[in-house]
Amino acid sequence: MTAEAEARTGLDHVRRWAETAVAGALAAWLLWRGVGAGVSGAWLGWGVALLGLAAAGWAFAAWERARLSDAAQAAGVVEIAERRIAYFGPLGGGVLSLDEIVAVDFDRDALDAPAWRLRDLDGVTLLVPAGAAGAQSLPETLAALPGFSLDRAAAAFADPPAASRRLWRRA
């Protein structure tokens, strides 16, 4: 690996985890200042501590997004609006309703990169590269499916299987 490729990989890693780091630092600072002021008798300090808890929630959500995103960029755009997932890519795409999805798989074979394979009631399959623009919001959207596990999805992306892996199926 060349020095330029190593630098690019390092920069991708920083971009991937930057939101988590900022949110975590803000949460820690607000909690530290808020609890310190609250203990000394300033009632406003507890309000600052509550803001720190909100920032901790933001940090957790950013951590979930970062661990499920692929640092490599892929072609295409994902748009999510009104419980509809749309993927528009150079070789295909489509739109699926979240309410009609019956299966979610992790797939590495089809694109030689991590991808989400979504199937609906009619058998329509939508293959969405994890590195596509806007795909970082896909895990949060899929979490609305009953019984969908972000931890199971993160495990599949962290330790990719040789073939596809079922992440969720409608009961």
Buried (B, 14 or more C-beta within 10 A) or exposed (E): EEEEEEEEEEEBEEEBBEBBBBBBEBBBEBBEBBBEBBEEEEEEBEEBBBBBEEBBEBBBBBBBBBBBBBBEEBEBEBEBEEEBBBBBBEEEBBBBEBEBBBBBBBBBEEBEBBBBBBBBEEEEBBBBBBBBBBBBBBBBBBEEBEEBEBEBBBBBBEEBEEEBBEBBBBE
